[in-house]
Amino acid sequence: MTKLKNLLLLVTTIFLSSITYAQVGVNTTSPQGILHLQNIPNKQMGLVMPRVDSTDVAVSNSNTTPVEATVVYDNNKRCLRLKTTDDSQGWSSCLIDETEVENLIQTEITYNGNKPARANKVAAADLYAATYIDPYKNNYVYGMGLQSSNQLGALTAGSKYPSLILGRSCKELTMGRYNGMAITTSGELWVWGQNSYGKNGTGNTTTVASPRQVALPGGVKAKKARTGQYNSLVLGEDNQLYVTGYNGYGVLGDGTTTGQADTFTKINFFNGMEVIDMDVFIYGAIAVTSDGNVYTWGLNSTTYRRIGLPTNVGTATTPTLLNSQFTLNSGEKVVKVQVDDYSNYGGGFITDQGRFFAFGYMLYFGGGSVYSGPTNLTPNLQSGERFTEFSMNNGVAFITNQNNIYGVGLNTNGRFGTGNTNTLNTVTSITPAHLNGFEYSGVSLGYNNMYLPASNKRNVLYGAGQGAYRQLGRLNESGSNILVPVYEDK
């Protein structure tokens, strides 16, 4: 309690100070310096600091030399700054900023002294791990859960609470079967983990023990990455698609089913097109271009329709247009696509009108125990509501533009946060009451867990499902069948 009182005193002192732009003092009309406190018996007094729009305001009487050891509240940067004794350095960078203060207060009051993981993007692995980007820690990549094949980078083997994986500012990330990838804000592609068939694009099949930068042909910068069991796809800033890994099912898209690529190779089929989204799984891949055309390629099977093509297609070794297999409304376009790397039997997409279509083995997607081409499975939503994000893994998790959560499929370990483990046979609203009013920046579904970066003024990572490998963070090792904050280790 003493810690909290001291914290609140500090915050009150910083943000409620009304003294600005001048030499200031407490209980004195003739201050002798920028901070002059006259002691008053029997009164508790805090430190009063000037608020300035420029640190140049805080100077000595000669108006030329900053006062040594002066602390000011920088009104522009909204933080505390200190005048250092190093003349070449001058004023320090921010000592403590508004975000940090708010995080401290929320940790003490809302989370009882526990530190919640903060995330704006999250990627669940197929089984027992997840990674996320922390916007309050320089957009670095953190991860948690099972570390068995370096799917959490250079961390030691075992079960991990949220820990740093990549200390670089990142904007995108993905996880597959025991490996991960991240893209920095400058477009660098970093990879780590299991490297089956060269799916990490390093030039060999050796496990990548710690995050390593890899290049796309011609020095093209990366925009998005998706990695699966045997292959990876990267969307370059040139809006072209690059692939690496196994080719036994034709995933390299070059018209063959032989060999493999252990470095990223351009899929020439998309020359002249603008790819906007893509995904890959063990048997194939999917991509959508800016004109709304959907292409799939790989092992379709004359029974399972894994990539949504007709049953007379066994394998498509080059990207094949899927649009003739489904019907959209006038002007409607597909904008986001996925395939299910864990169930291996299908995928789906959502449109710019927020509708959801699925194909393949429909049991997990809400379409019954049938094998089908792309089928509209959109439930009756509220007026104006539409799906904006989705994630597939033996089921589907969705979020909408009205910040509601929907789910369908296997509810392993209570991963959907419904309070039980009952399978969801149709697309069902699962927004919990305790998250009403929250906003979500994404959703990621693993076989054992679901994760959502949720914001109620502050971004916090929520998760549900298994916790045996610490993939729900500290205090949630027994798992949870409702959505709970993922806590960092102390």
N, C-alpha and C positions, 0 to 999 in steps of 0.2 A: 504493500500500500504506500510505503514511503517513496518507492520508485515512481509510482504513478503521480503522487503529489508533486514530486520534484519536476517530473516531466510537464505536468500541467502548469506549474509555476513558470517554467521556461517558455512554454508556448504563449501563455498569457502576457508575459513580459515582452516577447518579440512582437506579437501581432496586435496588441492593444495599446502599444505605446503611442501617445499623441504628440510627442515632441518631434518637430521636423525642421530640417534645413538650417540649423544654427548650433552654436555652443549651447549645451543644455546642462541643467543641474537639477537636483532633487532637494526641495526645501531650502533653496537659496536663491536670492535674486541677483547675485553677482557671481556666476560660475567662473571658476578659475581654469577651466579646461573643458574639453569636449565631454568629459564625464566627471562631474563633481557631485558627490553625495554628502550631504550634511546629516550626520547621525541624529535620529530622533529617538529618545528613550521610549521603551515600551511599545515600539511600532515595528512590525515586520516590513522590510523594504526589499523590493526586487531591483534588479539592474535595469535602468532605463537607457535605451540606445537611440541614437538619431535614425530617422528614416530618410534616405537620400536618393535622389534620382541620378546622382553622379557621385562617385567617391571623391571627386575633386573638391566637393563641398566641404569635406572633413579635413580642414587644414588648420595650421596654427594661426596665431594672430597676424603674422606677417603675410598670410594668404599665399604662401609659396611652398611651404614644406608640410607634407602630411604629418600628423602627429603619430609618433611611433606607438605601436601596440594598440592603436585605436580599433574598435570593433564597430561596424555599422550594419544596419539592415538595408541592403541594396533593394530599393523599391522596384527597379526594373527587372532584375533577375530573381527577386523575391527570395532572398537568402541572406545569411550572415556572411560578412567578409572581414578579413583581418589585415591590417597594415603590417607587412612583414618588415624585418630589419634588413632584408636584402634589397638594396636600392634598385638593382636590376630587375627584380621581380615585382616590386611594388605591392599592389593589393593582391591578396590571395584569391584563389578560386572559391566557389561557394563552400562554406564549411558545413552547413546543414540547410537543406532547402525545404520548401513547402511540402513537396511530395513525401520527403522523408519524415517530416513531423507528423503528417496525417497518417502515414503508415504506422508510426510508433503509437499514436493515440489509438488507432483501430486495433492494433495488436493487443494493447493493454486492456482496452475496454470491451471490444466486441469478441475477441478470441481468447480472453483470459490469459494473456501473456504468451500464447502460442503464436508462431510465425506462419501465416498462411502462404502457400506458394502463389505467386502472382504471375498471370500468364495472359497473353493476347492471342497466342496460337499454340496448338497442342497436336501431337501425333502419337496415337497408341500403336504399339507393336501388335503383331498377330496374337501373342500369348501373354507375357507377364511383365511388360515394361512400357514406358511412355517417355516422351521428351516434350519440352515446352520452351517457348521463348518468354523471358521475363523482361517486360518493358521498363521495370524500375531498377534493373541491374544491367543497363547498357545494351539491352536486347540480346544478352548472352543466352546460350542454349543450356538448359538443365535437363537432367533425366533421373528416373527412379525405377525401381523394380529389379527384376532378375538380370544379373550380369554373368552370362555364361559363355558367350562367343563375341565379346567386345561390342555387343549391341548398345552399351553405354560408354563406348569409347575406351579411354585408358584407365577407368576406375578398376579397382581390384575385384576379383571374382566374389560373388555372393549377392546378398539382397541389399539394396541401397535405398536410403532416404533421398529426397531431392538433392542432387549434387551437380556441380558444374561439369559440363562435357566440353563445350567449346566457348572460349573466351573471346568471341568476336561478335560484333553487332550483326544480327541476322534478321531476315524478313520472311523466310520460308523454311519448312522442315518436313521430313517424311520418315516413316519407319516401315521396315518390311519384316521378313523372317530373319531375325537376328542381325540386322544391320540398320544403319540410319544415315541420313544425309541432311545437310543444311545449306542454305544459300545466304550469303552475307548481303548487307545493304548495298555493297558495291558490285554484286553479281558473281562473287567467287563461289564455286561449288566445293563443299567439304564433305568427305565420306568417312565412314568407320564401320567396323564389324565384319561379320561373315561375308566372304567374297566368292560364293559358289558361282562357277562358270564365268568369273570375272565381272559380276554384276555391279561392282563398285567402280569399274572403269579405270583401274589403276595400272593396267597392262599385264596383270598376272592374276592368279586365283588365291593368293596368300591373304589370310585374314588381316584386315587393317586394324592394328592394335590400338591406335590412337588417331584422332581426326587428322585427315590428310587432304590437302587441296588437290583436285584433279581438274584437267582442262577439257574444254570442248574444242572441236576442230576449228582452226583459224582464230583461236582466241576469243570466240563468241562468249559473251557473258550469259549466265544462267538466270532464268526467271522463275521456273517451277521445276520440281523434281518429284518423281514417284518411283518407289522401289518395291519389288516384290520378292518372291521366293527364288527366282532364277534370273530375273532381268531388271533393268532400271530404264526409265525414260526421263529425259530432261528437255524442257522447253526453253530454247534460247531466247535472248532478247531480240533475235532476228525473226522470232515467231516461227522458227523451224523446229523439228523434232529430232532428237538424238537418242540412240538406243545402244545398250550394251548387254552382254550376257548370252544365254543359251538360245540356240536356234532350232532345236529339234521339233518345235511346233510352229516354226515360221515367224517367230516374234520379231526377228530382225527386219521383217517386211521387205526383203529383197528378192522374193520369188523362190527362195530355196528353203529346205529344212535340214541343212547340214552345217556343221561347224559352230563356231561361237565367236563373239567379239568381246575382247577384254579391255577395249578402250571404246569411248563413245564414238558412234558412227552416225552420220546424217541419214535419215530416211528420205531418199530422193523423191519418193512419191509425192511429198507435200511441197515440192518446189512451186513457187508462185501462189501458194495458199498461205493463209494466216491461221495457224493453230492457236486455240485459246485455252484448251484444257485437255487432259489426257490421263490415263491410268494404265497399269499393267498388272497381270496376275500370272500364275504358273502356266496357264494354257494360252494366253493371248494378251491383246491390248486393245484399247479404245481411244479415240481422239475425236474432237469436235473443232471445226473451223469457224471463222468469224461469220460465215454465211449460214451457220446452223446445220451444216452437213456433218453427220456422224459416220465415222469409219471404224470398223473392227477388223482384226486379223488374228490368226492363230488357229488352234484346234477347236473347231466348232462341234464336231461329232454329229452323226446322222440321227442321234437320239436326244442328246442333252441340250443342243442349241446354246452352248456355253457363251458364244459371242453373238447370239441373237440372229444368226443367218438361217435361211431355210434348211430343212433336214436333208436336202440333196447336196449340201456343202459339207464335206468332211473337214478339210483344212483350207484356210485362206492364207496364202503366203505373202500377199500384198494387201495393203489397206483396201477394204471393200465397203462401198456405200451401203449404209443400213437404212436410210430414210424410206425406202420403198416398203419397209416392213412395219411402219407405224403411220398414224394419221394425226396431224397437228391442226390446231385452229388456224384460221386465216391470220397471217402475219406472225404466228408463234414460231420461236426458234429454240433449239436446244442450246444451253449455255454451260452446263457442268455435267461431267461424266465420271463414272467409277465402275470398277469391277471388283468382285469379292475374292481376294487372294486367299482367304482361309477356307471357305467352303468349296472354292474352285469351280463353281457351277453357274456363274452368271454375273450380271451387272445391271446397271441402270443409269438413268440420267434425269435431270430436271430442266425445265424450260424457263424462258423469260416470263412466262405467265404463272410460274410457280407450281407446275404440275410435275408429278413423278411417274416415270415409266420404268419397268423392270423387264428383264429377259433371262432365260435359262431355267434353272430349277426353281420354281416360283414359291416353294414351301416357305423359304426364309424371308420372302419379300412381300407376303400377303396375298399371293395369287393362287394358293392351293397347291396340291401335290401334282403339278403338271409341268411339262417342259414346253416353253413358249417363246415366241418372239416378243419384241417390245410391246408391253401391255400397260395401259393407263391404270394405275392403282391409287390415284389421288382420292383421299376420303373427302367427305363434306367438311370444309373448313369454314371458319367464321367469315363474315362479310369482309372482303378486301384482304383476307389472309392468303399467303402463298409461301411455299417452301423456298428458302434461300440457300441453305447449306444442307448437305447430307453426308453420311459415312456408312460404309457397308462392311460387315463382317459377320457371317451367319445371321444376318438380319440387317436392318437399316435404322439409323438414328437421324432425325431431322430437326432443324430449327426453322422458325418462320419469321417473316418480317414483323410479326406482332410479339416476338420473343416467347413463343410457345415451343415446347419440346414434344416430338412425336417419336414413336418407336414401333418396330414390328420384328418378329423373329425370336430366336432363342434368347432366353433371359438368364443365361449362365451366371451363377453366383449373384443373382439379383442385379446384374450390371445396368439395367435400365432404371434403377432407382425407384421401382414401384412398390417396394416393401415386401416383395415375395420373389419367387423364381419362376412364376408361371409364364409359359410361352405366350407371346403376343401374336395371335394368328392373323390379325388385320392391322392396318396402320392406325395406331391408337394414341390419343393425347395422353402424355405422361408428365406434364408440367407439375412439379410438386408445389404445394401451397407455400412452403417456406422460401421459395424462389420467385414468387409472384412479384412483378415489378423489376426484376433483374433484366439486364440485356446480355446477349451472348454473342461473342465474336467468332464462334466456331464450335464444332463438335467432332469428336473422334471416337470410333467404336472399335474396341479390341474384343477378342473372344471372351475374355474374363472381366473386362472393365469398359466403362464409358466415361469420357472426360468432357467437360465444358468450361471454357474460360468465361466466367460470369462477372458482370459489373453492376454494382449498386453504388455508384460513385467511384469505387476502387475495384480494379480487376483482381479477382481471386479465382484460383483453379478449383473446380469441384469435380468429384469423381464418385463412382459407385462400383460395386462388385468385389472381387477378391482383393485381399490385402496381405496375403501370406508372404509375398516377396517385397513388402513395403511400398508397393506401387500406389498406395493411397497415402503414403507419408506417415509420419509419426502419429501415434494415438489411434490409427485406423488399421493396425496390423491384422485384426480379426476380420477385416472386410466390412462392408456396409451394403445393405440392400436399399438404402436411400442415398440421395446425393449429399455428400459431406465435403467440407473444405479439405484440401490436401495440405497437410502441415509439413513444413520443413523440420529438420532435426535442430535441436537447440545448439 
